[in-house]
Amino acid sequence: MLFLGIVLSALCAYLMGSINSAIIVSQLYAKEDIRNYGSGNAGMTNILRTYGKFPAAFTAVGDFAKGALAVLIGRLLFYILGIGGTLDGGFIAGFFALLGHLFPIYFGFRGGKGVLTSAGVILVIHPLIFLLLAVITIPIIFISRIVSLGSIFAAVLFPILVFFFCGKSLNLDLLFAVLMAAIVIFMHRENIKRLLSGTENRFPKKKKNTAASSKTQKKK
């Protein structure tokens, strides 16, 4: 039953994670694919730069919610199968929801970088740590106006907080945190290069209304 629970949780979470809000919003809002504009990333920040605040808000809610919902579904499946005491199905579901977001089966396996989906996962699994991450990293984003800086900082900080709050030992919580953080940091490798060179894009002071205006900023 444990194997069945793992497979079902992983499959459901991956399919849910593959529902990429940025791509869907760009198609509904402008009948375009956000991956053809701006940074080319299917995420909230690129939606904000390309279409503005309201499409970005819908994208953020969608990507965040699917991470949280995937964890709840994973736990529910484990409970229904009577294996909830052997393993937290939320870990399985959270990981595969992130993979779905990064490599969505519905959109040619080209997705986003996983920050908001990871945040939704963390909210359900570690609510207190989620709150601490939000309190620490949100000011960094607004002061620096660099979304990637806050995202990378949060990814680095996540396993550190888990270590101190979850037993200060090598356990499933810590392994999960390290794995999630490593994936998010890896997906931001180009951002890290631009941060080091001082060329990373900053949070726009004014809304850019058209996709055409962002074409010139596309990163190769």
Secondary structure, DSSP 4 states (H G I P E B T S, - for coil): -HHHHHHHHHHHHHHHHT--HHHHHHHHHHSS-GGGSTTS--SHHHHHHHH-HHHHHHHHHHHHHHHHHHHHHHHHHHHHTT-TTTS-HHHHHHHHHHHHHHS-GGGTT-----HHHHHHHHHHH-HHHHHHHHHHHHHHHHHH--HHHHHHHHHHHHHHHHHHHTTSSS-HHHHHHHHHHHHHHHHTHHHHHHHHHT-PPPPPSS----HHHHHTT---
